Amino acid sequence: MSVEHKQMYEIPFSVLDLAPIVEGGTPADAFKNMIELARHTEELGYNRYWMAEHHNMPFIASSATSVLIGHVAENTSKIRVGSGGIMLPNHAPLMIAEQFGTLESLYPGRIDLGLGRAPGTDQMTAQALRRGRRSDGQDFPQLLQELRAYFDPSLATSPMPIRAVPGQGLDIPIWLLGSSGFSAQLSGQLGLPFSFASHFSPNNTMAALDLYRRHFQPSETLEKPHAMLGLNVIAAETDEEAEYLATSLYQQFLNLIRNDEAPLQPPVENMDELWSPHEHAALQQQLGASIIGSKETVKRKLEEFIEETKADEIMVTSQIYDHQRRLRSFEIVADIVNGK
């Protein structure tokens, strides 16, 4: 079936877990919940389980992303596990090649390497991560070229005297991640799969997809474009319950705007008591693609989103304070996808 007529149940659904640290909880609690969610979504038929590299954020526990990928892969059996993403300018490409070469050697055929060029943190923390190395992300294409050559020396522009062991010769899918047009165009030119952050940059989605598809060059990796879109989805038994649960997500972004470092907060009855009209408008812009509601509402909005974007895959993220309700949200989405 052509991309213009894709139905929702014909594309894979995946998971982005930000390993939320909730108010009153610890990173250890977040990791325990992460394993339960990974096993739950694997049983429900989700395609991938990705974690994101963030630093100095008291509501996200996935800073040591490669370590957690191994932990999730060890505690599941078939779901693909990967990074959404590793922020490549924070690291030496050789280190990433070795880490993911190790992961692929331990869990063959199940590891994805998603790469971003932002620091995943504030500038002071980025400096602490990168030490003396100055990078504003503009050297991302060169870092990516070096990394890919460690896996496949034939991609090197000059002889490679250094080898990634493990890593060299392994076929690890590399994805480029983005919230603007830079990685969209680059991934198209290189013939790589592309994942766009519609969950926090919805206004740039269509332009980025257009750039990716227009610049796509078939490669050994892909014959045709493959675009996966990150999407906030909060599903519950009723629209009212889902909107209530979503106030934790709203508070998280409100705290980011205010530079207020806080764990993920419990839901509240009335956000108007917390945000100003200006802040409310800013959050509506940033979270405008979020799908929140009952099974019927989520189904309708998902169909509309997929029809508009022609997405090849959806990656669901759900910042819900109550872990059991978070599990239930992913279950409702799976029921929708499976036509139940």
N, C-alpha and C positions, 0 to 999 in steps of 0.2 A: 504494500500500500504506500502511496506517495506521501511525502512529508506533509503535504497540504491537507491530508485527510486523516492524520493520525488520531486514533482514539486513545483515551487516557490509559486503558488497560493494555495497550500495545507497547508501552514504553516502561523501562525499569524505574522503580522507586528505590532510593537509597537514603542513608541516614548521615547527618552531620551532628556529632555529639560534641558540644562545647564543655563537657564535663563540669556542669555548674556546681559551684560551691554555694549552698543556700545559707540564709541567715540561721545561725545556730548549728550549722554543720561544719565538717572539716574536709580537707582534700581526701582523706581516707574514705569518708562517706561517699564522696563523689566517685571514687574509683570503684567502690562496691556497687553503686547504682549503675555505673558504666557497664560493668560486666553483666548485670541483670538485664539492662536494656539491649546490649549486644546479642545476648542469647535469645531474648524475646523477639527482636526484629529478625534475627536469622530464622527462627521458627515461622515467622509470619511471611517470609519470602522476600525480604528486602535484599537488594543486590550488593550494596557496599556499606561499609561502616567506616566513616572518616572522622578524624579528630584534627583540630586546628592548633597551630602554634601561636600562643599569646603569652606575654610576659608582664609581670608586675600588675596583674589584674586580679583582685581578690575574689572575683566571682567565677573565674575560669581556672581549672586545675590541670589543663593539658599542656603545660609549658614544655615538658620533656616528651614531646610528641612521639618520637621513635620508640621510646621505652614503652609507652602505652599501646602503641600499635602491636608490639610483641605480646603484651599482656592480653589484649583482646583476641589476637589470633590464637594464642595458646588456649583460651577459654571458649573458643568457638570451633566449628569444624569445616564450614564451607563458605560462609559469607566473605566477600573480599574486604580487606582491611587496609586503610591507607591514611594519607595526610591530606587535609583540606584547609591549609596546606603547611608544608615546610616553607618558612620564609628564607629563601636561598641566600640573600645578601647577609644574613646573620651568621652564615656558616662557610667554612671552606668546602668547596664542591667535593674534594676527596673524602672528607668525613661523611658527607651525606651518601656518597657512592658506597662507602664501606658499611655504613649503618643499614642502608636498604639492601645492599648485597647480602648482608647477614640475615636480615628479615626474610628475604626471598629464599635464601638457602634453608632456613628453618621452616618456612611455610610456603613451599613452592606453588606458584600459580595463584596466589591469593593476595599479593601485595601490590598496592597502587602508590605511586609517588606523585602527589599533587604539589605544585610549586607556586609560591607567590613572591612578589618583589617588595611588598611593604614590610616594615619592621615588625608588625604585629604588636606594637607597644608605643610608648611615648619616646621622644627623642633622647632623653637622658638615659633611659633603659637601653635603647638601641645602641648608644655609645658604649655602655657597659658590656653589651653583648659583642660588639664588633671591635672593641679595644682600639688599637691604633689604626684600624682599617676604615677608611672613609668611603661610604657608599650611600648614594641617594636613590639607589635602584636603577639608575641609568645604565649601569654596567651589567644588568641582569642578562641580556643576550649573551655576553661573553662568559658569564658564570654558568649559564645553561649549556653553552657549547662545551665548556670544559667538563661539566658533569656528565653530559651525554657521551663524551669521548671516553670517559672512564669505563662506562658500560660497553661501548662499542668503539674500539680504537680506530675503525675505519672512518669515523666522523671527525677525527682530529685533523686540524689544519697543519700540524707538524708532528714529527715522531714523538710518541709519548714514552718518556723514560720511566714514568711512575705508573704502577698498576694498582687498581683497587682490588684488594683481596680480603674477603670475597667481594664480588661485584662485576669484574670484567667477564664479559660473555653472557651475562644473565639478561633475560628479556623482562624488564620491569616496566610496565606502562607508565609513561610520564604524561601528566596533565599540567596545563597551565591554568592558573586561577587569576581572576581579575574582578575589579569593580569599576573599570573604565575601559577605554579602547586599546591601551598599550598591549596587554597580553592577548587580547582578542585578535589583533592583527598579527602578532608574532606567532601565535599558535596556528593560525590559518596558514601563514607562509611556510611553517615547518611541517604542516600536516599532522598536528597533534590534537588530541581531544582537549576541549576547553570547558571550564566550569566558571560560571558567572555568579556573583554574589547578589542575586536579586533580593535576598533577605535583608540587606541593608543599603542597597544602591539601586532601587527599582527604576528610577527615572533614566538610568543609563542602559537598561537591559536591551531594548530593541536596537539601539545604535551599536552596541557592542556585538550583538548577534549578527547584525548586518555586516559589520566589519569582518568578523570571523568568517562568515560564509562567502563573502565576496573575495576575500584574499586566500581562501583555502586552496592548497596545492596537494593533490594526492601524494601519499608517501607509503613507505613500507609498513608504517604503523596504521594508517587509515586510508581507505579509498574515498571516503566521503566525510563531510563534517560530522562531528558528534559533540553536541552542546548540552551540558548538564547545568541546570539552574538551581541554585540554592533558594529555599523558600521557607519562611516561617509558617508553620501550620499548627494551629492549636484547635483540636477537635474534642468535643465533649457531648454529653447526652442532649444538651439544649444549647441554643445560641446564647442564652443568658449565662449559663455556666462557663462556656468557652470565653465569653467576653470578660468574665470575672477572672478566670485563670490567666488571661492575656495581660492583666494589669501588672504581673511580675515582669514580663517582657518590657512593658512601657516604662516601669520604674528603672529597669536596668539601663535603658537608653537615656532616660532622664538624668540618672546619676552620671552617665558618661558626659552628657552636655554640661553638667555642673561641676565636673571634675571631683565628684564625690565617690571616693572608693568605698564600695560596700558590697557585701555578698548579695546573691539573688534574694529579693525580698518576697515575703508572703503577699498574696493578692489582697487588694483592697476593694471596698464597695464603690468608691467614688474618686476617680483620678482628678476630677476638677478641683478637689481640695489640695492637690499636690502640684499640678503644673499650671503655668501661666498660659494665656491664650497664644503667646508667641512660641513657647516651648511645645505646646500642643500642635501647632501648625508645623513646627520643625520635625516633630516625631512622625506626623502624618506623611511628610515627604519621605522620610527615611524608611519608614515601615509600611509604605503604601501598598506593597504587593502582598502583605501578610494575609493569610486565609484563616479566618477564625469563625467557628460556629459548630452547629450540629452536623450530623452525618449528611443530611440533605443539603445544608448550606455549603459545607466543604466540598461535596461532590460537584455541585453546580459551579462553584468558583474555580475549582481545579480544572474542570472542563473548559471554562472560559480562558483560563491562564494558558493552558496547553494549546488551545486553538489559536490564541493570539501570538504566542511565541514560537510555536512549532518545536518545542523542546524535544530533545532526544532522550532525556532522562531528567528526573526530578530528585533533588536531594533535600529531604525534609529535616528541618531543625525545629525543636520545640523547647523553648526555655520556660518550663513549667515548674513551679516551686514544689508541688506535691509529687513525689516520685511515682506513686501508684496512678495518679491521674495522667502523668506523662506516659507511662506504659500504655494506658488506655487510649490516649490520643493516637499513638502509633498503630494501635490495634484497629481503631476506627478507620484510619487512612488505608490500612491494608485491606479491610473489608470492602471499602469503596473500590480500590484497585482490582480486587478479585471478584467484583460484581456481587457481593453478598448483601 
